Amino acid sequence: MDLVIGPLDLPAHVDEALAVQAVAFGLGPDEVAVRRQIVLRHMTSPGARAYGATVGERLVGFVYGMPNDRSHWWSTVVEPYLRSNGNDVWLDDSFVITELHVHPAHQNRGAGRALITTITDTAAQPRSILSAIDTESPARALYHSLGYQDLARRVLFPSAPRPYAVMGAPLPLRRA
Ligand SMILES: CC(C)(COP(=O)(O)OP(=O)(O)OC[C@H]1O[C@@H](n2cnc3c(N)ncnc32)[C@H](O)[C@@H]1OP(=O)(O)O)[C@@H](O)C(=O)NCCC(=O)NCCS
């Protein structure tokens, strides 16, 4: 069956989405329960939206994001790192990719690239920012290929064991 990318009512499908994230990113049941509340709260933010990748009736990937708001927790954590590099202008007029995950059984078929380009194509902002674990992962390779560049490295989020890189790209994202 074909992979279909389209708008996702994320609050209505939060458990399916978190089941994808749990296996793609490695979340335990306690982390899923915490993320569930965070996702539902995020989706009430102005301009928040989500897209899903489905095969038949099955959700196999999703992305969500929103216009950045400097008062949001994520933005307050990354702001000092970006300010120290002179990059904090990236926090204004920017569309944040909050989560992007594709089920491992469906990776490497273009779903991740299609999800992030589709959601950012709907953004009115001239740029996009995100954070990714600071290692040379498939996610970082995808983001680099779309034009995201490192704005800060070794960024520490409270309670996250591993450092993150903050990345930014002009919109629309670069096409292959
Ligand atoms: C990152 C992720 C969403 C990509 O989804 P995907 O559907 O596999 O991605 P695509 O098939 O669209 O691949 C796009 C690009 O990703 C990169 N990529 C994908 N798999 C890769 C791998 N195993 N090694 C290196 N790069 C890889 C390549 O740059 C690829 O571009 P190409 O097809 O032109 O070579 C997916 O790997 C994933 O869910 N990872 C685990 C969760 C995660 O890390 N999420 C991001 C949190 S910041």
The ligand as a MOL file (V3000), in Angstrom:
LIG
                    3D

  0  0  0     0  0            999 V3000
M  V30 BEGIN CTAB
M  V30 COUNTS 48 50 0 0 0
M  V30 BEGIN ATOM
M  V30 1 C 14.7700 11.0830 11.1970 0
M  V30 2 C 13.6310 10.2820 10.5930 0
M  V30 3 C 12.3100 10.9310 10.9380 0
M  V30 4 C 13.7980 10.2590 9.0610 0
M  V30 5 O 12.6620 9.5940 8.5190 0
M  V30 6 P 12.7630 8.7140 7.1690 0
M  V30 7 O 11.3530 8.5380 6.6850 0
M  V30 8 O 13.5820 7.5190 7.3800 0
M  V30 9 O 13.5540 9.7260 6.2300 0
M  V30 10 P 13.6040 9.7400 4.6410 0
M  V30 11 O 13.3400 8.3670 4.0930 0
M  V30 12 O 12.7150 10.8420 4.1860 0
M  V30 13 O 15.1290 10.0620 4.4200 0
M  V30 14 C 15.5360 11.3440 4.2260 0
M  V30 15 C 17.0020 11.5080 4.5160 0
M  V30 16 O 17.3140 11.0910 5.8420 0
M  V30 17 C 18.6830 10.7000 5.8660 0
M  V30 18 N 18.7360 9.3240 6.3130 0
M  V30 19 C 17.6990 8.4610 6.4340 0
M  V30 20 N 18.1460 7.2900 6.9270 0
M  V30 21 C 19.4700 7.4280 7.0950 0
M  V30 22 C 20.4950 6.5890 7.6020 0
M  V30 23 N 20.2380 5.3350 8.0220 0
M  V30 24 N 21.7530 7.0710 7.6840 0
M  V30 25 C 22.0290 8.3430 7.2760 0
M  V30 26 N 21.1000 9.1790 6.7840 0
M  V30 27 C 19.8390 8.7300 6.7040 0
M  V30 28 C 19.2170 10.8710 4.4860 0
M  V30 29 O 19.7650 12.1690 4.4010 0
M  V30 30 C 17.9560 10.7630 3.6630 0
M  V30 31 O 18.0980 11.4170 2.4620 0
M  V30 32 P 18.2590 10.5520 1.0880 0
M  V30 33 O 17.0410 9.6970 0.9960 0
M  V30 34 O 18.3270 11.6200 0.0460 0
M  V30 35 O 19.5140 9.7800 1.2920 0
M  V30 36 C 13.6710 8.8050 11.0890 0
M  V30 37 O 14.9680 8.2950 10.8560 0
M  V30 38 C 13.3190 8.6560 12.5520 0
M  V30 39 O 12.1380 8.6150 12.9320 0
M  V30 40 N 14.3650 8.5370 13.4040 0
M  V30 41 C 14.1670 8.2660 14.8270 0
M  V30 42 C 13.5010 9.3960 15.5420 0
M  V30 43 C 14.2620 10.6890 15.4000 0
M  V30 44 O 15.4770 10.7460 15.5630 0
M  V30 45 N 13.5110 11.7480 15.1160 0
M  V30 46 C 14.0630 13.0520 14.9720 0
M  V30 47 C 14.1290 13.7010 16.3000 0
M  V30 48 S 14.9940 15.2510 16.1650 0
M  V30 END ATOM
M  V30 BEGIN BOND
M  V30 1 1 1 2
M  V30 2 1 2 3
M  V30 3 1 2 4
M  V30 4 1 2 36
M  V30 5 1 4 5
M  V30 6 1 5 6
M  V30 7 2 6 7
M  V30 8 1 6 8
M  V30 9 1 6 9
M  V30 10 1 9 10
M  V30 11 2 10 11
M  V30 12 1 10 12
M  V30 13 1 10 13
M  V30 14 1 13 14
M  V30 15 1 14 15
M  V30 16 1 15 16
M  V30 17 1 15 30
M  V30 18 1 16 17
M  V30 19 1 17 18
M  V30 20 1 17 28
M  V30 21 1 18 19
M  V30 22 1 18 27
M  V30 23 2 19 20
M  V30 24 1 20 21
M  V30 25 1 21 22
M  V30 26 2 21 27
M  V30 27 1 22 23
M  V30 28 2 22 24
M  V30 29 1 24 25
M  V30 30 2 25 26
M  V30 31 1 26 27
M  V30 32 1 28 29
M  V30 33 1 28 30
M  V30 34 1 30 31
M  V30 35 1 31 32
M  V30 36 2 32 33
M  V30 37 1 32 34
M  V30 38 1 32 35
M  V30 39 1 36 37
M  V30 40 1 36 38
M  V30 41 2 38 39
M  V30 42 1 38 40
M  V30 43 1 40 41
M  V30 44 1 41 42
M  V30 45 1 42 43
M  V30 46 2 43 44
M  V30 47 1 43 45
M  V30 48 1 45 46
M  V30 49 1 46 47
M  V30 50 1 47 48
M  V30 END BOND
M  V30 END CTAB
M  END
